[in-house]
Amino acid sequence: MCACVVLVVGMVAAINLAVPMLAASDLHPSASALIWIVDTYVIFFACLVIPGGAAGDRFGRKGVLLAGLALFAFGALLSAIAPNVPFLLAGRAITGIGAAAVLPNTLAVLLHAVSAERKGVTIATWASMTGIGGVVGNVGGGAVLAGGSWRWLFVAAVPLSLVLAALVARIAPVSPRHERPLSPLGAVLLVGASVALLLGIVEGPEAGWTSPIVLAGFAGSALLFALWTFAELKAEHPLLDPRLFRVPALRSACLGMTAIFFGMFALFYVNASFLQYGKGFGVLMTGLGIIPLTVPVVLGARHVGKLVQRFGVDVVAIAFLFCGCGLIGLSTSDTSTSYPVYAAWLVVTGIGVTLALPTLSAAISGSLPPAQAGVGAGLQATTREFGSALGVAVIGTVLTGRFVAALPEDIREAHDPHTVAQALAVAAPGRSPEVISAFVTGASTALRAIGVSVLVLGALVVLQSRLSRHTK
């Protein structure tokens, strides 16, 4: 079960390493297409993880888990052989649907399989796999991509998921089914609203912020989110009851979880390209280059509970301060910055993530009664993945806009490139340093914007937490 979690979470991180390869590939993706290649998987994963858990309760957790692994393998295979960007996006969407069926049902199978006294340790172990998955995705993805083609990343995922499916079929027990109603309308509306929101954000730099597609994306998102809220309020058994967010502690914890993953996966998206373009790292070294971020998680996660007991909500404030300042510190890096300095800022960011994740997870779980523990787990997965998708969309949009503006005027006006690969392809020999400099400028601006956003969102989370505590 833990290996299944590492696989589906690792894919979220690994794809970022392939962005430079994809940009220079024969698919010739635009800047917005690159963001969609990363985000399509994440957004389907985020929006369908709660329906995936409900389907497991209704139709059998083992069966839905096996179906999810099969979909994951099929989607990865389609992505590996994709002849064009739309085909690749379809493969990514199918893989994301498979991941949404896998993640919640791994925990459900585990909790059915272990004795009552082992449930606490089992849940903690399972939760730690989401962090380990990010590390494995970066390191393992870098090793696979060192073969020279982005397609190898998806090729490798196929046998892995099929082997795991065979092990699940052999080892996992069959658990009782529950007549839990499904809400397909709610799931469709949530996916549609999220895709429309990302459409508005992602297409802005290339289509123009007042273009019909961008305005339609934002308007459609607002309408679909309103329809989703209405449909879930009217449903007898909603998948995600909007009334839950009336609880201030839950509302602030969900915002906090979204904000932390917003910053972390925005960093993953830029880090992969910065180390390859800006520092000249190979893809394997780039995958290893993110490891300093995880050092605080490995060494300090076990001690966070004691800090929360002693300092309470102040731990969240310190977490956001470290995370936001770490991202702003990373934004000062350029081609002349030594890697140890860059790694030090990764450690600062990692301290913030280490303090935030268990604190916010406990806050979400503690805001709901024990009978709604499954809803709490689904909320955590949804907020994490939605924050990841939003972070990639926002930082990719800011990066593209600033990169284009920083390019030499003659290259920009003659060719209108929107990715580093496009600019390098049309730039005269000897002018690649100017293109790389423009990218580093864009990356710095994007990381600074994300860092400031994390600080602002963190302030809102802390303020909401303090207000909810005083009103009890």
Secondary structure, DSSP 8 states (H G I E B T S, - for coil): -HHHHHHHHHHHHHHHHTHHHHHTSTT---HHHHHHHHHHHHHHHHHHHHHHHHHHHHH-HHHHHHHHHHHHHHHHHHHHT-SSHHHHHHHHHHHHHHHHHHHHHHHHHHHHHS-GGGHHHHHHHHHHHHHHHHHHHHHHHHHHHTTS-THHHHHHHHHHHHHHHHHHHHH------------HHHHHHHHHHHHHHHHHHHHHHHH-TTSHHHHHHHHHHHHHHHHHHHHHHH-SS-SS-GGGGGSHHHHHHHHHHHHHHHHHHHHHHHHHHIIIIIS---HHHHHHHTGGGGHHHHHHGGGHHHHHHHHTTHHHHHHHHHHHHHHHHHTT--TTS-HHHHHHHHHHHHHHHHHHHHHHHHHHHHTS-GGGHHHHHHHHHHHHHHHHHHHHHHHHHHHHHHHHHHS-HHHHHHH---SHHHHHHHS-TT-HHHHHHHHHHHHHHHHHHHHHHHHHHHHHHHHHHHHHHHT-
